[in-house]
Amino acid sequence: MCCVIIDGYVDEPAVLGVPPYVSTYVRYVAGAFFLKGYDVRYYTIDQVRADNLWHAFSDYDVVIVIGGLTVPGNYIGGVPITPVEVQRIFATCTDSYRIIIGAIGKAFSNKGGTFARESSSVELEFDEYIENIPEWFDKESYTESVRKLSIAGAEIVKQHPRYPNIICEIEVSLGCERRTFCTFCTEPILHPKFFSRPVRDVADEIETLYKAGISAFRLGRSANILAYGSDFNNYKINPIAIEELYFEVRRRCPGLKVLHTDNANPAYITNNLEQSMRSIETIVRYNTPGDIFSFGVESFDPSVRKKNNIDGTVEDIDLAVRIVNEIGSIRDADGVPKLLPGINLIFGLFGETKRTFELNYKKLLQYLENDLLLRRINLRQIMVFPGTPLYYLAQRKAIKTDKRLFEHYKYLIRNNVDNPMLKRVFPSGTIVRNVIPEKREGKVTFARPLGTYPILIGIPNAFDDPTDVVIVSHGQRSLTGVRLTELSNLTLEELSSVPGIGNKSAIRIKNGDYSTISSETMDFLRKYFSNVKK
């Protein structure tokens, strides 16, 4: 018996599966079929497109497609599957048992500012299929089932086309700890109950992946990492559980390269201030540099926050941003901060006015002026998903983004906040390790390190293997860097991009002439590149 998993990529509020990320769904499904004795094959949708494999799956007993976007973004590592492509694959597998997994089986849209269209021709959900496999799957015990599936499915990562340069999303909890939810959020639709997985289960899964050759992990699949291990009924935060989790992962995987997380709730931090600070200190002690707390701020407009049932006040967010900066902005030897907040903003929410745009912009400027670092600012237009309160509200009242205002304030934020913020987060001379090529445009290779929301770096040279990079200049949402190597190995384009060196000076340096180079630039060259003339 053989089955094939086609990874069409997922992007949900608490789980990402677009390369270099490998989602939980992929590994759990693989584990299910490995446990049943199936020969399991794995392809990404980009492999299917590139190699024209649309008709290659008709001989498989089971064909599984995974995909779905509920918070669509702009992707560098891959292009998510569409419903038309799902149908194109299934149309050639009429004798196979066909399964679709993820939000694409419910509704689909690939961009913000739209309504997701409900799916009309879904085959069979995974939960229906597993009814036929009672030996190992107990629907009343999700935790134990995930333990079995995650460990059994770890080996599938070796079939990923980017292996071993991938990062595995790890499910630490499910659902949202709140009792009531934001009007637009799909998390309670997809995962209505909140609970945390045991430390042992998470650590066992990560250790199994580590032994399979994976060295980058994100403790994600969580609406709020700080709520991990909490007592939902009594709202008790549990910093001991977070400390046990991080300690155990580090103990079992001493050579890991990336240990990051994702979402955190700023209101949860301020409502549990002392214990949250203890948990943040734990994370900073055990994580790797470049980590981010993604704050689902969504709007700094108090009226919009209230009308959309967004947790906490603007003052709560201010305090949380300051606390994370105070604890997490320490830098490693390469100059990269350990942990910083990221701000997610959504435009097109109920109650939004022109004043909303201005409030958002002014607050971001205020953080910049107060020397509070933000690792990233995510601006997106709302995608209204069926089943959310906002979806039903939109049946009675028009919900849409003012696209003119959105583009205007997006321009202001990118130019007046993002660029100067990047200069503070990644000042010239910062070293970013293990940067992996993603795409090439002319003489420039665009690359990213593994991590949570990794920074994009343009390097004026063609290369194919991961490399270390020193930052030399800044864009709005990306950086320019040069390879950390001997000076003689740098191309003219790389040399020219170093501050204080132009095209003519680069040619002179290549010929061993440093006479026109300032002392400041010479200090920079000697600090980062060997083989520099004394």
N, C-alpha and C positions, 0 to 999 in steps of 0.2 A: 504494500500500500504506500502511495506517495502523495504528498500534498505540496502546494506551492503558496508561499506568502508573497504578495505584491504590496510593497510598502508605498502607499500613496501620500504619506506624511500627514501628521496631525498638528494642529495648533489650537489648544484650548486654554482657558484661564490658568490652568495649573499643570499643563503638560505640553512639551514641545517635542516634535519628532521630525523636524526638517534637518537634513544633514548640515553639520556633522553630528547632530543629535540622533540617537536611536531611542524611540519611545518605549514605554512599558508594554504597550499593546503588542508590539512585534515579539518581544521576548516571552510574554505570557502565552500567546497563541502558539509559538514554536514549542514551548514547554508542554502544552496540552497534547500536541501531536507526537512529540518525542516520547512522551509517557505511554502513548497508545501503540508505539512501535512503528510509527510512520517514518519514511524517508522524507525529510523536510528540506525544501529548497527555498531560497530567499532572493528576491530581486527588488530593487527600488524602481519606482515608476520612471525615473530618468534613465535607468538601464534599458527598460522596455522601449522607451522612445528612441534612444540612441542606436540600439541594435535591432530595432524593428521587430520586437518579439510579440507583437499583438496576437499572433496565431500559434504561439509556442507552447500553450498550456493545455491543449485539448486532451492530452494523454494523462493528465493528473487526475487522481481520484477525487481530490478536494482542491478547490481554487479559492483562496482567501484574499480579499482586498481590504486593506486598512487605509483609512483616510478621513479627513474632515477638518474644517476650519470654523471656529466660532469667534476667534479674535485674529482675523487675517492681517498679515503685515507684508513687508517687502523682504523677499528672501534671496539670499546670495547662494546658499548651498544646494538649492533644489527648487523645483516648481511643483507644487502640490497637484494631485490628481483631480480631474473634473468628473462630474457624473457621466458625461459623454464618453470619457475614456474608460470608466467602469463598465459601461454598457458594451463598449468595443471589445473589452477583454472577455466579458461573460458571454457575448454572442458567439464566440468560437469554442465555448466549453459547455455545450448543451448536455453532454453526457456526464459532466463532473458535478459534484456536490458543491454549490457556490455559496460563499458566505461573505457578507460585507460587515465590517466592523468600524465603529467610529461615527462621528457626527455626520459624515456624508450620507449615512443611511437614514438620517432624519431630515436634514436640510442642507443647502449649500449656497455660499456666495464666496467669491475670492477677493472681495475688496470691501472696504468700509464705505459708509454712506449709502448702504443698500439694505434691502430686506433679503434674508436668506430664503430661497425657495424650497418648499417642502419636497422631499423625494417621493416619487410616485411609483417607482418600480424596484424596490429593495428585494433582494432574494431572501436569505435567511439569516437572522441574527445569531451570533455565536452562542448566546445564552440558550437559544432553542436547540442548537446542535448538541450542546453539552449534556442535555437531558439523556442522551443516549450513552453517556460515559459515566455512570454512577460510581464506578469503582474508585475513582480518585477525586471526583469533584463533588463537594457537599455544598449546595447553594446556601445552607444556613451558616456556613463557616467560611466566609470570604477570606479572612485572614490566613487560615491554614491552607486554603486553596492557592492563594497568591504565593505563599511560601513555596509550595511544591512547584508551581508553574515557573516562578521566577528563577529558581535554581536549575530546574530541568531545561529551561530555554536559554540559558546563558550562552551556550556554545554557538547559537545562531549568529552572534556578532561576528564570528570569523568569516561569514559569507558576505558581510557588508563590503561594498566596493572600496570604501575608504579605510577599512581595517588596517592597522590598529589606531589610525588617527581619527577616532570618533569619541564622543562623550555620551555616556549612558544616563538617561533620566531615571532617577530612582524614586519610587513611590514611598513616601514616608507617612502620608496620611491620605484620607479620602474625604472629599466634600469640604464644606466651609464651617468653621466653628460658630458662626453667627446663628441666632435663632430666626431672624428675618434677613432677607437678602436684598441686594441692589436690584433695581428694576430691570436691568439689562443683562444680568449675569446668567450664564448657562450652566454654571457649576452645580446648582441645586437640581437642575433638570437632568444632567448626566449622572450626578452622584449625590442623591438627596440626603444621605446620612453622613455625619462626620465621625470618624474614628481614626486612631493612629495605629500603625503596625508596630509590633513589638521590636525593641532594639535588636534582639537576637536575629529576627527574620531579616531586617534590613541589612545588618552586618554580614549575615550568611550570604545573602544575594550579592552584595558588593564584593565579598571575598571570592566568590565563585567567578564573577566577571573579571576580577583582578587576575586570578589564575588562568583565565582564558585570554589574557593579554591586554585587557583594558586598564588604563591608568588615569582616566578622567571621568569624574562622576559629578552629577548635580543632584543634591537632595531636594528634589522638586516634587511634582505631582501633589503639591500642597498649596492650599490657598493662603496659608500663614505658617511659616516654619516655626515661629515662636509659640504657636499653639500645640506643637507636637507633644504628645504625651499628656495633654491637659485633661482634666476631669470636666467633660462637657456639661454634665448635670449641675455642677457647682461652680463652673467657670474658673477653676483653679489652674493657673499657669504652673508648669512643671519644669523648672530649669534643670532639675536633676536628670530628667529623661534626656534633655538635649545634650547635657554633658556626657552622659553614658553613651549616647549615640555617636557623637563625634570622637570621643576617646576610643571607642571600640573599633570604629572604621580605621582610625589612624594606627591602632595597634596591629590590626590584621593586615593592613596594606601599607607597609612602611615606605614603599617606593612609589606611591601614587604621585601623579604630577598635578592633578587638578581636583580640588574638593570645594565645590561652590554650592550655592543655594539659589532660591528665586524669590518667591513672594513673602512679604511681611506686611502686617496691618499696622499702620502708624497709630491708629486709635487704640489698638491692643497694647502697644508699647506704653502709651501715656496712662492707660487705665491700670496697668500692672508695672509701674515704672521701675521699682527697685529690682524686682525679679527679672524683668525684661533686660535691664542693664546687665545683670549677671549672665543671662543667656547670650547676649550679644558679646560680652567679654569671652565667653566660652567659644563661640563661633570664631572670633578673631584669633583666639589662641590656636585653634586646630585647622582652620581653613587655609587655602592657598591664596596668594595675592590676586587682586583683580575681581574679587567677589562683589556681588550687588544684592541689596535688598530692594526688590521691585515694589514700590509703594503704589497701590491702586488708588491714587488720589482722585483721578477722573475729572475733578473740577475743584477750583478754589473759590467758586461762587457759593456762598452759604445757602442761597435759595435753591440752586440746582441740586446741591447735596441733599437738602431736606426732601425735595420733591422726588428724588430718585433713591431715597433710603440708603444713602452712602454713609458708612459708619464714621462717627467722629466729627470733630470741628476742624476748621483751618488752624486754630491754635494747637490742636493735637498734632497736626502734621508738622507745624513749625518745631515743636518740641522734639518730635521723633527724628526729624532731619538733623537737628542739633546734637541729639544724643548719639546717633550713629556716626556723625562726624567726629565727635569727641573721642569715641572708643575706637572707631574703625579706620580713621584716616592715617594711621601710622603706616609708614612705607617700609618695604623690604629693602634689601641691599641694592636692588636694581631700580628703586625709586617708584615702584607701583604700590598704591594704597591697598591695604588688606581688605577693607569692606566699606563701601559707600552706598548711600541711597540712590535709587533711580526713581524717576517720577513718570507715571503713566497718566496721560490726560486723554479724555474722550470728548469729542465734539459732536453735537447733534442730540444731546440728552434733553429730556423733558424740562421745560422751563428756561432753556438757554436764551440769552439775549446778547446784544452787542456788548453790554457791560461784562458778561461772562468772559469774553475773549480778553478784555482789558485787564480784568482781575487776574486771570491766569498769567498773562505776560508780566504784569507788575510784580507778582509774587516771585516768579522765576528771577527777575532782575534783582529783587530784594535779596534772594539767597546769594546771588553773585556778589552784590555789594557788601554783604555781611561775611564774605569769605567762607560760605558754607558750600562744600563740594557736592556736586551731583554727578554721578558717573554717566548717566544718560537721561535724556528726556524723550519719551515716546509719545508722539502726537498721532492720534488716529481718529477717524470718523466712525461713528457707531454703526455696527452691523446688527440689525434687529433680527433676533432669532426666534422662531416659533416656540411658544410655550412660556416665554418670559413675560412678566407684567407689562413691560414696555411694548411688547408685540400686541397685546390686547388693547392697550391704551391707544396705540397707533391706528387701530381700527376705527376709533372715534375722533381722533385728533391728529392732524398732520405732524409727523416727527421727521425732521430733516435738518441737515447741516447747511448753514449759510456758507456756501463754498467760497464766495468772494472774501468773506471775513476769515475763513479758515486759511486760505492761501496767503492772505496779507499777514496774519499774525504768525503763521508758520515761518514766513520769510523773516520777520522780526526776531523770532525766537532763535532760529538757526544762525542768524548773523550776529545778533547782539548778546545772546546768552550762550549758545552751544560752543561757538568758536573760542571765546575767552575762557569758558569753563574747561574745555579740553586742554588749553594751554596750562591750566592750573593742575588738572588731574594728571596729565602726561607732559610735564615740561621737557624741553629739549634736553637730550642726554638720558632720558628714561630708557631702560632696556626692557624689551618685551621678548620673552623666551618662547622657543618652539612655535614660531609663526608658520602656518601651513598655507601654501598657495591655494587660491580659490579660482581665480580667473586672470586672464592676461589681456590687456588693451595696449597695443603698440609695444613700446619698450617698458611698460609698467606692469608689474605683477601685483595683483591685489591679494592680500593674504590676511589670515586671522589666526590668533592663538585659540586653543580650545578653552572654553569657559562659558560662563553665563553672560549672554549678550556680548560676545567678544568684539573688541574694537577692530575696525577695518583699517589696514595699513597698506599704503601704496609704496612699493619698492621699485625704483627705476632700474630694474634688471630682470632678466628671465631666469627663473630657477624652479625646480620641481620638488625639492625635498624640504622638509621643515628646517627652519634656520632661526637664529637669534638676530634681533634687529635693534638698532639704536634710533630713537626718534629725533628727527631734525626739524620738522615743521608741522603745522596744524591746519586742517580744513574745518568745515562745519561739523561733520560727524565722522570724520576719518583723519588719519595721520599720514605723514610721509616719513619713511624710515630708510636706513641703509643697513646692509648686512654687517654684522659684527664679525669682521674678518681682518686679515692683513690689509693694510692700506693699498698695497700693490694689486690686490684682487678686486678692488672697487672699480666699477666702470666710470667713464667720464661723467655719465648722467648722475650716478650716485654721488661722486665727488662734488659736482656742481650744486647738488641739493643741500649740501652741508652749509649752515649759516656762515657767511663771510667768504664763501668760495663761489665764484662764478665760472662761466665756461672757460675763459682765458686762464684763470688761476688753476683750474682743474688740469688743463693741458700742461702748465708749468710743473705742477706737482708730479704728474706722470713722468716728466723728464727729470725729476729730482730737484727742481728749483722751488724753494720755499720763500724766496726773497720778498715776495709781495704779500705774504700771509701775515695777518696781524698776530700779536702774541696771544690774544684771547682765542683765536681760531686754532693756533698751534697747540695750545693747552687742551682744547677739545679733541684734536686729532691724537695727541699723545695719550690722552685718557682712555680712548675707546678703540684705537687701532694700533696694532703692533707694526713693526717695520717702518716707523716714521723716522725721517732724518733727524738726527740729534743736532 
